[in-house]
């Protein structure tokens, strides 16, 4: 079946407002398995439409089905940078068989509903940002054709496009709404935001340039850390870099990752890193922090370091860049985690080290990106190393602005900071649950 027939309504670029999709969960069959309805606005006149099919919705699908938990099996091995084991195919087959047994353990009502050719199966995988997914193998779990699968993701494709076209797909603002929930529940965050705004209006001096938190030492973040070090920027930042976190106490794996990163850069971008910078990276054998946080705790859920925010001019966001499942940079389909939304809760400008198109996506979602002060041209760069270098170069330029200019900027952008905060704090979740039954 061709895409023109398979994709319709809220699943294709046909003039509807792509961000208008709203999913309501009502009848709960099992933990994480619901009946649902899907509404959307289909034109500029604001007319609401309802997806006519019956919908069985799997929330946090990766927690239910093991095949969806590991990017090395879920993704096309031809696109992966990680080493693939010789028994990769057999292990994938066994995972799918295990998930088929899990599916068969569900109630007859759910299985019969999915067996109906008019039922759509929604799999919510928005906690991850993986690409190049083997959708045909996913469909084997449910014994359905790809035409009846709807993939719910945190990957955002700008210009009113669906994230995937091989199957029906919609973008979910899972991480935006997740962070908003934590921020809004703590009244102290509102007081701190107002304090931050007042500091800007009062032209309170900021002693540091920015914050930059890199708890998990992913390869891309290590490249960013080395570029910041090489350009003598770290001394003007509140920053952290994890080495042994999440229970990992083996430095060997960290060094192997660094070996691979350095060797790759020597081939693809010779000379981009100086030897003393590389030596500095190899000398790090423990977590680096700028406060009492040990980095053993993941602070994704609403934690803001206000003492750093009050003393910095902007935030360098180190977005989650999905590993292994490579993104075609020409597609500009970034993963939007909670990290990109923290500047809006904190009342700050931002640069972002993430996937190409991240700033464009945030701008399209309605947020102010302060283009008159910050040069976000790095957002269009397809090469990740060049993009990281462009971020570092923009950091250098911003670090050279005098204090008077900075205080003027921070005061002048207060309306935009307030706008971003209100847009963020009042955002609605793509997915919600009805309080009562249908």
DOPA-994580 format. One record per residue (C-alpha): residue number from 1; chain; y, z, x. Coordinates in Angstrom, 2 decimals. Example, Ala and Ser with C-alpha at 12.3 -4.5 7.8 and 13.67 -1.06 7.14 Angstrom:
+-----+-------+---------+---------+---------+
|   n | chain |      c2 |      c3 |      c1 |
+-----+-------+---------+---------+---------+
|   1 |     A |   -4.50 |    7.80 |   12.30 |
|   2 |     A |   -1.06 |    7.14 |   13.67 |
+-----+-------+---------+---------+---------+
***
This chain:
+-----+-------+---------+---------+---------+
|   n | chain |      c2 |      c3 |      c1 |
+-----+-------+---------+---------+---------+
|   1 |     A |    0.00 |    0.00 |    0.00 |
|   2 |     A |    3.33 |   -0.99 |    1.51 |
|   3 |     A |    6.19 |    1.45 |    1.96 |
|   4 |     A |    8.33 |   -0.22 |   -0.68 |
|   5 |     A |    5.75 |    0.75 |   -3.29 |
|   6 |     A |    4.80 |    4.06 |   -1.72 |
|   7 |     A |    8.34 |    5.38 |   -1.21 |
|   8 |     A |   10.54 |    5.88 |   -4.25 |
|   9 |     A |   13.02 |    8.32 |   -5.77 |
|  10 |     A |   13.84 |   11.16 |   -3.38 |
|  11 |     A |   11.58 |    9.76 |   -0.62 |
|  12 |     A |   13.54 |    6.69 |    0.43 |
|  13 |     A |   17.04 |    5.47 |    1.16 |
|  14 |     A |   17.96 |    4.18 |   -2.26 |
|  15 |     A |   21.40 |    5.57 |   -2.89 |
|  16 |     A |   20.37 |    9.06 |   -3.97 |
|  17 |     A |   21.76 |   12.16 |   -2.28 |
|  18 |     A |   18.98 |   12.95 |    0.16 |
|  19 |     A |   20.04 |   16.55 |    0.75 |
|  20 |     A |   20.00 |   17.22 |   -2.98 |
|  21 |     A |   16.23 |   17.74 |   -3.16 |
|  22 |     A |   15.32 |   21.14 |   -4.62 |
|  23 |     A |   11.79 |   22.44 |   -5.00 |
|  24 |     A |   11.02 |   25.19 |   -7.51 |
|  25 |     A |    7.70 |   27.01 |   -7.12 |
|  26 |     A |    6.37 |   28.70 |  -10.24 |
|  27 |     A |    2.62 |   28.99 |  -10.87 |
|  28 |     A |    0.92 |   30.75 |   -7.95 |
|  29 |     A |   -2.77 |   29.91 |   -7.56 |
|  30 |     A |   -3.49 |   31.44 |   -4.14 |
|  31 |     A |   -1.46 |   32.90 |   -1.32 |
|  32 |     A |    0.74 |   30.00 |   -0.30 |
|  33 |     A |   -0.47 |   27.59 |   -3.03 |
|  34 |     A |    1.80 |   26.86 |   -5.99 |
|  35 |     A |    2.59 |   24.51 |   -8.82 |
|  36 |     A |    6.09 |   23.08 |   -8.32 |
|  37 |     A |    8.80 |   20.83 |   -9.68 |
|  38 |     A |   11.07 |   18.64 |   -7.54 |
|  39 |     A |   14.58 |   17.71 |   -8.67 |
|  40 |     A |   17.15 |   15.54 |   -6.93 |
|  41 |     A |   20.43 |   13.73 |   -7.54 |
|  42 |     A |   19.87 |   10.00 |   -7.61 |
|  43 |     A |   23.40 |    8.58 |   -7.51 |
|  44 |     A |   27.07 |    9.29 |   -6.83 |
|  45 |     A |   27.57 |   10.26 |  -10.47 |
|  46 |     A |   25.54 |   13.44 |   -9.94 |
|  47 |     A |   22.70 |   12.58 |  -12.31 |
|  48 |     A |   19.69 |   14.82 |  -11.82 |
|  49 |     A |   16.18 |   13.41 |  -11.81 |
|  50 |     A |   12.77 |   15.06 |  -11.71 |
|  51 |     A |    9.79 |   13.77 |   -9.74 |
|  52 |     A |    7.43 |   12.93 |  -12.64 |
|  53 |     A |    4.18 |   13.76 |  -10.89 |
|  54 |     A |    2.33 |   17.03 |  -11.00 |
|  55 |     A |    2.91 |   18.83 |   -7.68 |
|  56 |     A |    0.63 |   21.19 |   -5.79 |
|  57 |     A |    2.73 |   22.81 |   -3.08 |
|  58 |     A |    1.35 |   24.49 |    0.05 |
|  59 |     A |    3.97 |   26.83 |    1.55 |
|  60 |     A |    3.61 |   27.53 |    5.28 |
|  61 |     A |    0.77 |   25.01 |    5.35 |
|  62 |     A |    0.17 |   25.58 |    9.06 |
|  63 |     A |   -0.87 |   29.15 |    8.26 |
|  64 |     A |   -3.55 |   27.93 |    5.86 |
|  65 |     A |   -5.02 |   24.97 |    7.74 |
|  66 |     A |   -5.91 |   25.24 |   11.42 |
|  67 |     A |   -5.48 |   21.50 |   12.04 |
|  68 |     A |   -1.77 |   21.90 |   11.29 |
|  69 |     A |   -1.29 |   24.73 |   13.83 |
|  70 |     A |   -1.77 |   22.84 |   17.10 |
|  71 |     A |    0.44 |   19.93 |   18.03 |
|  72 |     A |   -2.17 |   18.64 |   20.46 |
|  73 |     A |   -4.54 |   17.88 |   17.59 |
|  74 |     A |   -2.08 |   17.12 |   14.81 |
|  75 |     A |   -0.22 |   14.56 |   16.90 |
|  76 |     A |   -1.14 |   11.17 |   18.22 |
|  77 |     A |   -2.63 |   11.82 |   21.70 |
|  78 |     A |   -1.06 |    8.60 |   23.00 |
|  79 |     A |    2.40 |   10.16 |   22.60 |
|  80 |     A |    1.66 |   13.55 |   24.14 |
|  81 |     A |    2.79 |   14.69 |   27.57 |
|  82 |     A |    0.26 |   17.54 |   27.77 |
|  83 |     A |   -3.14 |   17.02 |   29.34 |
|  84 |     A |   -5.72 |   16.07 |   26.73 |
|  85 |     A |   -9.17 |   17.64 |   27.14 |
|  86 |     A |  -12.24 |   15.35 |   27.32 |
|  87 |     A |  -13.61 |   16.83 |   24.09 |
|  88 |     A |  -10.29 |   16.39 |   22.27 |
|  89 |     A |  -11.66 |   14.04 |   19.59 |
|  90 |     A |  -14.68 |   16.22 |   18.81 |
|  91 |     A |  -12.55 |   19.37 |   18.60 |
|  92 |     A |  -10.19 |   17.62 |   16.20 |
|  93 |     A |  -13.13 |   16.57 |   14.00 |
|  94 |     A |  -14.39 |   20.15 |   13.90 |
|  95 |     A |  -10.94 |   21.48 |   13.00 |
|  96 |     A |  -10.66 |   19.04 |   10.11 |
|  97 |     A |  -14.13 |   19.96 |    8.87 |
|  98 |     A |  -13.20 |   23.64 |    9.00 |
|  99 |     A |  -10.04 |   22.93 |    6.99 |
| 100 |     A |  -12.05 |   20.92 |    4.47 |
| 101 |     A |  -14.18 |   24.03 |    3.94 |
| 102 |     A |  -11.00 |   26.08 |    3.51 |
| 103 |     A |   -9.76 |   23.58 |    0.93 |
| 104 |     A |  -13.10 |   23.64 |   -0.90 |
| 105 |     A |  -12.86 |   27.43 |   -1.12 |
| 106 |     A |   -9.77 |   27.11 |   -3.34 |
| 107 |     A |  -10.00 |   27.44 |   -7.11 |
| 108 |     A |  -11.36 |   24.58 |   -9.20 |
| 109 |     A |   -7.99 |   24.33 |  -10.92 |
| 110 |     A |   -6.28 |   23.45 |   -7.63 |
| 111 |     A |   -9.03 |   21.10 |   -6.46 |
| 112 |     A |   -9.18 |   19.32 |   -9.82 |
| 113 |     A |   -5.41 |   18.94 |   -9.85 |
| 114 |     A |   -5.43 |   17.37 |   -6.40 |
| 115 |     A |   -8.32 |   15.11 |   -7.37 |
| 116 |     A |   -6.10 |   13.58 |  -10.05 |
| 117 |     A |   -4.64 |   10.36 |   -8.65 |
| 118 |     A |   -1.21 |   11.17 |  -10.13 |
| 119 |     A |   -0.85 |   14.53 |   -8.34 |
| 120 |     A |    1.30 |   14.80 |   -5.22 |
| 121 |     A |    0.32 |   17.25 |   -2.47 |
| 122 |     A |    3.32 |   18.82 |   -0.71 |
| 123 |     A |    2.61 |   20.35 |    2.71 |
| 124 |     A |    5.43 |   22.54 |    3.99 |
| 125 |     A |    5.48 |   22.29 |    7.78 |
| 126 |     A |    9.17 |   23.08 |    8.14 |
| 127 |     A |    8.58 |   26.01 |   10.48 |
| 128 |     A |    7.85 |   23.38 |   13.18 |
| 129 |     A |    9.60 |   20.24 |   14.35 |
| 130 |     A |    6.65 |   18.07 |   15.30 |
| 131 |     A |    6.66 |   14.30 |   15.21 |
| 132 |     A |    4.16 |   11.43 |   15.59 |
| 133 |     A |    1.75 |   13.14 |   13.22 |
| 134 |     A |   -1.65 |   11.72 |   12.36 |
| 135 |     A |   -1.07 |   11.70 |    8.63 |
| 136 |     A |   -4.28 |    9.86 |    7.86 |
| 137 |     A |   -6.24 |   12.71 |    9.45 |
| 138 |     A |   -4.20 |   15.27 |    7.49 |
| 139 |     A |   -5.16 |   13.48 |    4.29 |
| 140 |     A |   -8.85 |   13.82 |    5.15 |
| 141 |     A |   -8.58 |   17.56 |    4.49 |
| 142 |     A |   -7.71 |   16.90 |    0.83 |
| 143 |     A |   -9.53 |   13.60 |    0.39 |
| 144 |     A |   -6.35 |   11.87 |   -0.75 |
| 145 |     A |   -4.61 |    8.64 |    0.31 |
| 146 |     A |   -1.37 |    8.89 |    2.27 |
| 147 |     A |    0.54 |    7.70 |   -0.80 |
| 148 |     A |   -0.02 |   11.12 |   -2.39 |
| 149 |     A |    1.03 |   13.25 |    0.59 |
| 150 |     A |    4.56 |   14.69 |    0.83 |
| 151 |     A |    5.46 |   16.15 |    4.24 |
| 152 |     A |    8.15 |   18.84 |    4.18 |
| 153 |     A |    9.83 |   19.20 |    7.57 |
| 154 |     A |   12.80 |   20.64 |    9.48 |
| 155 |     A |   13.29 |   17.29 |   11.22 |
| 156 |     A |   16.54 |   15.77 |   10.01 |
| 157 |     A |   17.21 |   12.06 |   10.09 |
| 158 |     A |   20.92 |   11.28 |    9.60 |
| 159 |     A |   22.49 |    8.60 |    7.42 |
| 160 |     A |   20.63 |    9.57 |    4.23 |
| 161 |     A |   17.19 |    8.64 |    5.57 |
| 162 |     A |   13.88 |   10.42 |    4.97 |
| 163 |     A |   12.39 |   12.07 |    8.10 |
| 164 |     A |    9.18 |    9.98 |    7.90 |
| 165 |     A |    8.37 |    6.70 |    6.16 |
| 166 |     A |    4.62 |    6.56 |    6.85 |
| 167 |     A |    4.27 |    9.12 |    4.06 |
| 168 |     A |    6.65 |   10.59 |    1.54 |
| 169 |     A |    8.77 |   13.25 |    3.24 |
| 170 |     A |   11.76 |   15.46 |    2.65 |
| 171 |     A |   13.96 |   17.59 |    4.90 |
| 172 |     A |   13.91 |   21.34 |    4.23 |
| 173 |     A |   16.67 |   23.67 |    5.44 |
| 174 |     A |   14.05 |   26.35 |    6.07 |
| 175 |     A |   15.71 |   27.72 |    9.21 |
| 176 |     A |   19.27 |   27.56 |    7.89 |
| 177 |     A |   18.28 |   29.53 |    4.80 |
| 178 |     A |   16.03 |   31.85 |    6.82 |
| 179 |     A |   18.92 |   32.89 |    9.08 |
| 180 |     A |   21.36 |   33.08 |    6.20 |
| 181 |     A |   19.08 |   35.55 |    4.44 |
| 182 |     A |   19.07 |   37.94 |    7.37 |
| 183 |     A |   22.78 |   37.58 |    8.08 |
| 184 |     A |   23.85 |   38.09 |    4.47 |
| 185 |     A |   21.68 |   41.16 |    3.94 |
| 186 |     A |   23.43 |   43.08 |    6.71 |
| 187 |     A |   26.97 |   43.99 |    5.63 |
| 188 |     A |   27.88 |   44.74 |    9.23 |
| 189 |     A |   27.65 |   41.04 |   10.07 |
| 190 |     A |   30.42 |   40.27 |    7.56 |
| 191 |     A |   32.62 |   42.96 |    9.13 |
| 192 |     A |   31.90 |   41.66 |   12.61 |
| 193 |     A |   32.74 |   38.10 |   11.57 |
| 194 |     A |   36.08 |   39.28 |   10.19 |
| 195 |     A |   36.70 |   41.16 |   13.43 |
| 196 |     A |   35.93 |   38.00 |   15.41 |
| 197 |     A |   38.41 |   36.03 |   13.31 |
| 198 |     A |   41.08 |   38.68 |   13.78 |
| 199 |     A |   40.55 |   38.60 |   17.55 |
| 200 |     A |   41.17 |   34.84 |   17.45 |
| 201 |     A |   44.31 |   35.26 |   15.37 |
| 202 |     A |   45.54 |   37.98 |   17.74 |
| 203 |     A |   44.78 |   35.75 |   20.74 |
| 204 |     A |   42.52 |   38.36 |   22.27 |
| 205 |     A |   41.56 |   37.27 |   25.81 |
| 206 |     A |   37.93 |   36.27 |   26.28 |
| 207 |     A |   36.60 |   37.11 |   29.73 |
| 208 |     A |   33.60 |   34.80 |   29.68 |
| 209 |     A |   33.20 |   31.13 |   28.86 |
| 210 |     A |   30.15 |   31.25 |   26.59 |
| 211 |     A |   26.74 |   32.66 |   25.80 |
| 212 |     A |   23.46 |   30.91 |   26.58 |
| 213 |     A |   20.14 |   32.48 |   25.60 |
| 214 |     A |   16.87 |   30.96 |   26.81 |
| 215 |     A |   14.17 |   33.50 |   25.92 |
| 216 |     A |   11.20 |   31.19 |   26.24 |
| 217 |     A |   11.26 |   29.24 |   29.47 |
| 218 |     A |   10.55 |   25.78 |   28.14 |
| 219 |     A |   10.79 |   22.91 |   30.62 |
| 220 |     A |   13.96 |   21.47 |   29.07 |
| 221 |     A |   15.67 |   24.86 |   29.14 |
| 222 |     A |   14.75 |   25.34 |   32.79 |
| 223 |     A |   16.41 |   22.02 |   33.57 |
| 224 |     A |   19.52 |   23.22 |   31.72 |
| 225 |     A |   19.48 |   26.55 |   33.59 |
| 226 |     A |   19.24 |   24.75 |   36.94 |
| 227 |     A |   22.14 |   22.44 |   36.06 |
| 228 |     A |   24.26 |   25.43 |   35.02 |
| 229 |     A |   23.40 |   27.20 |   38.27 |
| 230 |     A |   24.09 |   24.11 |   40.37 |
| 231 |     A |   27.52 |   23.72 |   38.80 |
| 232 |     A |   28.38 |   27.40 |   39.34 |
| 233 |     A |   28.71 |   28.07 |   35.62 |
| 234 |     A |   26.32 |   30.99 |   35.16 |
| 235 |     A |   28.75 |   33.48 |   36.67 |
| 236 |     A |   31.13 |   32.77 |   33.78 |
| 237 |     A |   28.51 |   33.26 |   31.05 |
| 238 |     A |   26.45 |   35.85 |   29.24 |
| 239 |     A |   23.01 |   34.35 |   29.72 |
| 240 |     A |   19.33 |   35.12 |   29.69 |
| 241 |     A |   16.20 |   33.34 |   30.90 |
| 242 |     A |   12.72 |   34.44 |   30.02 |
| 243 |     A |    9.87 |   34.30 |   32.49 |
| 244 |     A |    7.14 |   36.60 |   31.19 |
| 245 |     A |    7.51 |   36.94 |   27.41 |
| 246 |     A |    5.29 |   36.99 |   24.33 |
| 247 |     A |    2.61 |   38.94 |   26.15 |
| 248 |     A |    2.37 |   36.49 |   29.04 |
| 249 |     A |    2.05 |   38.32 |   32.36 |
| 250 |     A |    0.81 |   35.40 |   34.45 |
| 251 |     A |    3.51 |   33.84 |   36.62 |
| 252 |     A |    1.09 |   31.06 |   37.57 |
| 253 |     A |    1.60 |   29.11 |   34.36 |
| 254 |     A |    5.37 |   29.35 |   34.71 |
| 255 |     A |    5.22 |   28.02 |   38.27 |
| 256 |     A |    2.91 |   25.17 |   37.24 |
| 257 |     A |    5.39 |   24.17 |   34.56 |
| 258 |     A |    8.21 |   24.27 |   37.11 |
| 259 |     A |    6.13 |   22.18 |   39.55 |
| 260 |     A |    5.65 |   19.54 |   36.88 |
| 261 |     A |    9.34 |   19.57 |   35.90 |
| 262 |     A |   10.59 |   19.22 |   39.47 |
| 263 |     A |    8.11 |   16.47 |   40.33 |
| 264 |     A |    9.05 |   14.51 |   37.21 |
| 265 |     A |   12.77 |   14.79 |   37.97 |
| 266 |     A |   12.21 |   13.68 |   41.56 |
| 267 |     A |   10.65 |   10.47 |   40.19 |
| 268 |     A |   12.91 |    9.77 |   37.22 |
| 269 |     A |   16.22 |   11.24 |   38.43 |
| 270 |     A |   16.13 |   11.59 |   42.23 |
| 271 |     A |   18.93 |   13.76 |   43.55 |
| 272 |     A |   19.92 |   15.25 |   40.21 |
| 273 |     A |   18.96 |   18.71 |   41.53 |
| 274 |     A |   19.78 |   20.02 |   44.98 |
| 275 |     A |   17.13 |   21.78 |   47.02 |
| 276 |     A |   18.90 |   25.13 |   46.92 |
| 277 |     A |   18.97 |   24.89 |   43.12 |
| 278 |     A |   15.23 |   24.22 |   43.06 |
| 279 |     A |   14.63 |   27.11 |   45.47 |
| 280 |     A |   16.65 |   29.39 |   43.15 |
| 281 |     A |   14.43 |   28.41 |   40.23 |
| 282 |     A |   11.28 |   29.21 |   42.19 |
| 283 |     A |   12.69 |   32.59 |   43.23 |
| 284 |     A |   12.87 |   33.85 |   39.63 |
| 285 |     A |    9.86 |   36.06 |   38.98 |
| 286 |     A |   11.11 |   38.23 |   36.12 |
| 287 |     A |   13.14 |   38.03 |   32.94 |
| 288 |     A |   16.88 |   37.68 |   33.45 |
| 289 |     A |   19.08 |   39.34 |   30.84 |
| 290 |     A |   22.73 |   40.23 |   30.42 |
| 291 |     A |   22.16 |   43.42 |   28.43 |
| 292 |     A |   19.40 |   45.90 |   27.62 |
| 293 |     A |   17.28 |   43.38 |   25.71 |
| 294 |     A |   13.92 |   42.94 |   27.45 |
| 295 |     A |   13.27 |   39.52 |   25.81 |
| 296 |     A |    9.93 |   40.84 |   24.57 |
| 297 |     A |   11.27 |   40.60 |   21.01 |
| 298 |     A |   12.06 |   37.29 |   19.36 |
| 299 |     A |   15.57 |   37.66 |   17.93 |
| 300 |     A |   15.42 |   34.56 |   15.74 |
| 301 |     A |   15.76 |   36.55 |   12.53 |
| 302 |     A |   19.45 |   37.21 |   12.26 |
| 303 |     A |   20.26 |   39.07 |   15.48 |
| 304 |     A |   23.75 |   38.41 |   16.84 |
| 305 |     A |   25.02 |   39.91 |   20.10 |
| 306 |     A |   28.51 |   40.67 |   18.85 |
| 307 |     A |   29.62 |   42.34 |   22.08 |
| 308 |     A |   29.05 |   38.99 |   23.83 |
| 309 |     A |   30.54 |   36.94 |   21.00 |
| 310 |     A |   33.78 |   38.94 |   21.07 |
| 311 |     A |   34.15 |   38.22 |   24.78 |
| 312 |     A |   33.31 |   34.49 |   24.86 |
| 313 |     A |   35.00 |   31.29 |   23.80 |
| 314 |     A |   32.02 |   29.38 |   22.41 |
| 315 |     A |   28.24 |   29.31 |   22.23 |
| 316 |     A |   25.92 |   27.07 |   24.23 |
| 317 |     A |   23.03 |   26.65 |   21.82 |
| 318 |     A |   19.66 |   26.03 |   23.44 |
| 319 |     A |   17.85 |   24.43 |   20.54 |
| 320 |     A |   14.10 |   24.31 |   20.20 |
| 321 |     A |   13.00 |   20.96 |   21.62 |
| 322 |     A |    9.46 |   20.23 |   20.42 |
| 323 |     A |    6.96 |   19.80 |   23.22 |
| 324 |     A |    4.06 |   17.37 |   23.53 |
| 325 |     A |    4.82 |   15.41 |   20.35 |
| 326 |     A |    7.35 |   13.06 |   21.83 |
| 327 |     A |   10.29 |   11.89 |   19.75 |
| 328 |     A |   11.43 |    8.30 |   19.88 |
| 329 |     A |   15.03 |    8.91 |   20.98 |
| 330 |     A |   16.20 |    5.82 |   19.15 |
| 331 |     A |   15.26 |    7.47 |   15.86 |
| 332 |     A |   17.70 |   10.37 |   16.39 |
| 333 |     A |   15.58 |   12.76 |   14.33 |
| 334 |     A |   16.42 |   16.28 |   15.60 |
| 335 |     A |   14.69 |   19.54 |   14.82 |
| 336 |     A |   17.19 |   21.99 |   13.30 |
| 337 |     A |   16.09 |   25.58 |   13.93 |
| 338 |     A |   17.98 |   28.80 |   13.20 |
| 339 |     A |   19.66 |   28.55 |   16.62 |
| 340 |     A |   22.07 |   25.76 |   15.67 |
| 341 |     A |   23.37 |   27.81 |   12.72 |
| 342 |     A |   24.16 |   31.00 |   14.67 |
| 343 |     A |   27.64 |   29.81 |   15.78 |
| 344 |     A |   28.63 |   29.49 |   12.13 |
| 345 |     A |   27.58 |   33.08 |   11.39 |
| 346 |     A |   29.35 |   34.23 |   14.57 |
| 347 |     A |   32.65 |   32.43 |   14.07 |
| 348 |     A |   32.37 |   30.27 |   17.19 |
| 349 |     A |   32.53 |   26.70 |   18.41 |
| 350 |     A |   29.42 |   25.34 |   20.08 |
| 351 |     A |   27.79 |   22.90 |   22.41 |
| 352 |     A |   24.11 |   22.25 |   21.88 |
| 353 |     A |   21.35 |   21.40 |   24.30 |
| 354 |     A |   18.80 |   19.93 |   21.93 |
| 355 |     A |   17.44 |   16.67 |   20.59 |
| 356 |     A |   19.72 |   13.66 |   20.42 |
| 357 |     A |   21.52 |   13.53 |   17.10 |
| 358 |     A |   21.67 |   17.29 |   16.53 |
| 359 |     A |   25.47 |   17.37 |   16.29 |
| 360 |     A |   25.44 |   14.29 |   14.04 |
| 361 |     A |   22.98 |   16.01 |   11.73 |
| 362 |     A |   25.03 |   19.20 |   11.54 |
| 363 |     A |   28.17 |   17.17 |   10.92 |
| 364 |     A |   26.44 |   15.24 |    8.13 |
| 365 |     A |   25.37 |   18.53 |    6.57 |
| 366 |     A |   29.07 |   19.31 |    6.22 |
| 367 |     A |   29.78 |   21.64 |    9.15 |
| 368 |     A |   32.86 |   21.31 |   11.34 |
| 369 |     A |   31.97 |   20.39 |   14.95 |
| 370 |     A |   35.42 |   20.79 |   16.61 |
| 371 |     A |   35.50 |   17.27 |   18.01 |
| 372 |     A |   39.19 |   17.58 |   18.90 |
| 373 |     A |   38.29 |   20.26 |   21.47 |
| 374 |     A |   34.68 |   19.63 |   22.46 |
| 375 |     A |   33.38 |   16.24 |   23.58 |
| 376 |     A |   30.00 |   15.88 |   21.88 |
| 377 |     A |   29.30 |   12.41 |   23.28 |
| 378 |     A |   26.17 |   13.85 |   24.89 |
| 379 |     A |   24.69 |   13.89 |   21.38 |
| 380 |     A |   24.29 |   10.10 |   21.52 |
| 381 |     A |   22.49 |   10.04 |   24.88 |
| 382 |     A |   18.85 |    9.07 |   24.50 |
| 383 |     A |   17.62 |   10.29 |   27.90 |
| 384 |     A |   17.06 |   14.09 |   27.75 |
| 385 |     A |   17.93 |   14.65 |   31.42 |
| 386 |     A |   21.13 |   12.64 |   31.18 |
| 387 |     A |   21.94 |   14.47 |   27.97 |
| 388 |     A |   21.51 |   17.87 |   29.66 |
| 389 |     A |   23.68 |   16.69 |   32.54 |
| 390 |     A |   26.39 |   15.57 |   30.11 |
| 391 |     A |   26.31 |   19.00 |   28.46 |
| 392 |     A |   26.76 |   20.62 |   31.87 |
| 393 |     A |   29.65 |   18.28 |   32.68 |
| 394 |     A |   31.37 |   19.14 |   29.40 |
| 395 |     A |   30.87 |   22.82 |   30.26 |
| 396 |     A |   32.64 |   22.20 |   33.58 |
| 397 |     A |   35.56 |   20.53 |   31.80 |
| 398 |     A |   35.89 |   23.37 |   29.31 |
| 399 |     A |   35.70 |   25.97 |   32.06 |
| 400 |     A |   38.76 |   24.40 |   33.68 |
| 401 |     A |   41.01 |   24.89 |   30.66 |
| 402 |     A |   43.61 |   27.59 |   31.29 |
| 403 |     A |   43.66 |   30.83 |   29.31 |
| 404 |     A |   46.75 |   29.89 |   27.32 |
| 405 |     A |   45.09 |   26.69 |   26.11 |
| 406 |     A |   41.95 |   28.54 |   25.13 |
| 407 |     A |   43.75 |   31.22 |   23.15 |
| 408 |     A |   45.72 |   28.53 |   21.35 |
| 409 |     A |   42.53 |   26.62 |   20.51 |
| 410 |     A |   40.73 |   29.72 |   19.26 |
| 411 |     A |   43.60 |   30.61 |   16.96 |
| 412 |     A |   44.06 |   27.07 |   15.65 |
| 413 |     A |   40.40 |   26.64 |   14.67 |
| 414 |     A |   40.25 |   29.77 |   12.49 |
| 415 |     A |   40.31 |   27.70 |    9.24 |
| 416 |     A |   37.36 |   25.63 |   10.47 |
| 417 |     A |   35.48 |   28.77 |   11.56 |
| 418 |     A |   35.97 |   30.27 |    8.10 |
| 419 |     A |   34.88 |   27.01 |    6.47 |
| 420 |     A |   31.66 |   26.91 |    8.49 |
| 421 |     A |   30.93 |   30.55 |    7.71 |
| 422 |     A |   31.36 |   30.05 |    3.97 |
| 423 |     A |   29.27 |   26.88 |    3.98 |
| 424 |     A |   26.52 |   28.70 |    5.86 |
| 425 |     A |   26.59 |   31.99 |    3.96 |
| 426 |     A |   26.50 |   30.21 |    0.59 |
| 427 |     A |   23.84 |   27.65 |    1.41 |
| 428 |     A |   20.95 |   27.27 |   -1.02 |
| 429 |     A |   17.36 |   26.93 |    0.10 |
| 430 |     A |   15.59 |   23.64 |   -0.42 |
| 431 |     A |   12.58 |   25.66 |   -1.60 |
| 432 |     A |   12.80 |   28.58 |   -4.03 |
| 433 |     A |   10.50 |   30.52 |   -6.34 |
| 434 |     A |   11.09 |   31.03 |  -10.02 |
| 435 |     A |   11.20 |   34.70 |  -10.99 |
| 436 |     A |    9.01 |   34.07 |  -14.00 |
| 437 |     A |    6.29 |   31.65 |  -14.91 |
| 438 |     A |    6.80 |   28.13 |  -16.21 |
+-----+-------+---------+---------+---------+
***
